[in-house]
Amino acid sequence: MNITKRDVLELRRRLTKKDCSFTRMSGCYVGGTKNIVLKFSQPFLDLEDDVFYKYLEIAKKVLSGTPGGNLLELSFAGDEDAVLCQQLLGAVRESELKNDGMLDRLYEQILTHYSSEGNYLILLFHDIYDVPARTTDGAKLDESEEIYSYLIGAICPVELSKPGIGYLEADNCFGPRVRDWVVSLPELGFVYPAFIGGGADVSSVLYYVKTGKPSHPEVMQRILGCIPQRTAGEEKTEFQSIVNEAFGSEQEDAENAMLTIQKNLNELILVRDADDLPPVVMTTETVQDLLSDAPIPDPIKEQITKSYAHAFEGAPPAAQNLLDSKLVAASAQREQTLALTRKIESLEQQLSEKPETPAENDLPWDETSPAIVLQVSEDKARQIQSQVIDGQKCLVIPLDEGDGARINGAPAAL
């Protein structure tokens, strides 16, 4: 991964009313039957403010997220079809969205290959960024270092607003609200060429996927001409599916195994972070090490390793992409519960082994212990006196009616 968070933020920070320099915006509205309803193209900076900000929000969304997570750095596949896709993207960029023929070809590519059942809006933005030169410590200089001309593409669902009751001003009453077709924030987007290290990389595309939505590999491959990749969410889901399928019907065992695996994975990441080492890449060998001390039968370990190698062949994910924070928390909770259970069992064992109250003549007193130990109320203690009776020194305890006494646990005859 060459694209950094800094590269993405450098472009995103410019998308404000003051700094935005989009030269043009073009769009194509596609109906649910894959028919083109509307096409438009116009200078972006001429838009009225309320519309300007809405479109700008869509463009900014394509530059939101985490590189390697839902922002993917795609490389062109290199075959004949991929070369044609790259040439088309380059031609649309060079035309600055002013060549209707090139735009129509790109729209047709999306209509043909993008898998979607609903209405959607294709938006294209063109921008020219005068990249400032920088000193070795990152400070900006006045002179320009590079002119970065690029496209931002976005595919936005267009859906009917929710039904409801609204105030009908003309009739001065409440009634069914008129439902409008509303453009949502994009589920997919791209930036071409990718902005890497302060300049254009014409061999790469930055690809955006809305978190929790499918990545649409057909768009990566057939429209952009790139090698498909999974998002971090898809990699995590695939890994968990591999573990679940290896256990078959024993899903309780699979859940327990996954908690252990997530615990080990989290510890591996924490150790690397503490030592300031590069992120862990989860090769097949790394997965084998991760499973080595997990309480999983060897045949299942072998099945997990084999399936993992097949699923992630040639593109091992980062360890962070396989980490599920909820499962890590559940694993920690399970450890606390087990520790508490063991402690309770230990206390119960100690109580079961504790001897019963000693018998009258078997008191655990030694020579230094007092011969007499009394436990009485404060009122009764004040009444106790020492007297000599028949030449014998005695303790005299007055007894009131109803008083009882025990000596060494046994009732005293009064």
C-alpha positions, -999 to +999 in steps of 0.1 A: +000+000+000+016+032-012-013+056-006-012+071+028-037+089+050-017+120+045-022+118+007-060+114+011-063+142+036-042+166+013-069+163-014-098+162+010-088+194+028-091+214-004-128+205-009-141+236+007-160+266-007-128+287-005-102+262-018-123+240-042-110+243-078-132+218-096-133+229-132-164+209-142-190+184-131-208+159-153-235+134-145-257+106-158-290+096-141-298+059-146-333+044-140-340+011-125-343-006-160-308+006-169-321+034-191-305+068-191-330+094-178-308+125-178-273+136-187-258+170-177-224+188-177-215+222-164-188+243-148-188+234-111-180+268-096-211+283-113-234+263-091-257+280-066-245+276-030-271+252-018-265+228-047-227+235-046-224+222-011-245+191-017-223+180-047-191+189-028-202+166+001-205+138-024-170+144-037-156+146-002-172+113+007-151+095-019-120+107+000-132+095+034-121+063+052-089+044+058-063+034+032-063-004+031-097-005+048-125+010+027-101+030+005-082+006-018-052+012-040-059-006-072-034-015-100-043-020-136-045-056-147-023-052-177-043-072-202-059-058-234-092-049-218-074-032-188-054-011-212-085+001-230-101+010-196-070+029-186-070+048-219-106+057-215-101+071-180-070+090-193-090+105-222-119+116-200-094+133-177-075+150-205-108+163-220-116+179-186-152+164-190-158+184-221-158+155-246-194+141-247-183+111-267-158+100-241-183+106-213-209+085-231-184+056-235-176+057-198-213+059-189-220+029-212-193+009-195-209+015-161-244+007-173-232-025-189-211-039-160-223-022-128-246-047-109-274-027-094-312-031-093-321+005-083-318+039-097-284+056-094-266+088-103-231+087-119-211+119-110-178+129-124-157+158-111-125+172-127-100+191-108-065+207-113-044+209-082-013+231-082+007+209-058+030+231-037+067+222-034+077+212+001+109+213+022+124+181+035+105+186+068+071+189+049+067+227+050+050+242+019+070+265-004+055+292-026+065+276-059+046+248-076+060+213-077+035+196-100+002+202-117-021+173-107-051+168-130-075+142-118-110+128-119-133+119-090-161+095-098-190+086-076-220+062-080-248+074-057-281+055-051-312+075-060-342+064-038-377+076-030-380+095+002-398+078+030-436+080+031-451+102+058-476+128+067-469+164+059-485+199+061-501+208+028-499+245+028-522+251-002-551+232+015-541+242+050-542+206+062-521+176+069-520+148+043-497+123+025-463+139+019-451+141-017-423+115-022-393+127-041-363+109-057-334+117-034-297+113-042-278+095-014-241+097-006-220+074-028-216+037-022-188+035-047-162+060-060-128+064-075-100+089-080-078+087-111-049+089-112-042+082-076-025+109-056+006+093-040+035+110-023+024+144-035+019+136-072+000+116-098+004+078-102-012+070-135-007+033-129-030+033-098-066+041-089-079+050-055-112+031-050-138+040-023-164+016-009-190+027+017-185+008+049-207-022+051-215-022+013-203-047-013-171-037-031-184-047-066-153-064-080-170-061-115-165-023-113-129-027-104-122-052-132-146-044-160-150-006-157-117+005-142-095-023-156-080-031-123-072-062-102-101-067-078-094-064-040-114-070-009-122-043+016-111-048+052-147-057+061-149-084+034-115-099+044-127-101+080-160-118+070-142-142+047-118-152+074-146-159+099-164-179+073-134-201+067-132-209+105-169-216+107-170-239+077-140-258+090-160-268+121-191-278+101-221-283+124-201-277+156-208-240+157-203-236+194-168-250+191-163-226+161-173-196+182-150-206+211-122-211+186-128-177+170-126-160+204-092-176+211-080-167+176-091-131+180-074-129+214-041-142+199-044-119+169-050-088+191-019-097+212+002-101+180-009-066+168-003-050+202+033-065+204+041-052+170+027-017+178+046-016+211+079-025+194+071+001+166+074-026+139+056-026+105+020-040+105+017-078+104+008-093+070-013-124+075+005-149+053-005-186+055+025-192+077+014-164+101-020-180+103-004-214+111+015-198+140-017-180+152-035-214+154-006-234+169-016-228+205-053-226+200-074-255+214-084-267+180-081-303+167-053-307+142-075-317+113-095-285+116-063-264+119-052-280+086-085-273+070-085-236+081-049-232+068-057-248+035-089-228+029-071-196+039-043-201+015-068-206-013-090-176-004-061-151+000-037-165-025-014-137-037-031-110-016-026-117+022-045-091+043-031-070+071-037-084+106-057-054+116-082-062+088-090-095+104-094-082+139-130-080+152-130-056+182-164-070+194-149-106+195-118-093+213-140-078+240-161-110+242-129-130+245-117-108+274-151-111+291-149-149+287-115-149+304-128-129+333-158-152+337-136-183+336-112-167+362-141-159+385-156-194+381-122-210+390-120-187+420-155-196+432-147-233+427-115-230+448-133-212+476-160-239+476-133-266+478-117-248+507-150-246+525-157-283+519-124-292+535-127-270+565-131-290+598-164-288+617-167-269+650-144-286+675-159-307+703-160-297+739-128-314+748-110-308+715-107-270+714-078-257+692-063-238+722-027-240+731-010-233+764-010-196+760-047-194+754-069-182+782-088-209+800-121-190+799-134-169+769-167-152+774-189-135+748-217-115+763-236-083+757-222-050+770-250-048+797-242-083+809-205-076+809-210-048+833-227-072+858-199-098+859-180-097+892-150-116+906-158-131+941-142-156+965-167-184+973-157-211+998-121-200+994-123-203+955-119-173+933-149-172+909-165-152+882-201-145+890-225-138+861-260-127+873-287-145+854-320-128+846-352-147+840-351-163+805-313-161+801-296-190+785-260-199+780-238-222+760-204-236+770-181-247+741-211-246+719-233-269+740-263-257+761-254-251+798-276-266+825-288-237+846 
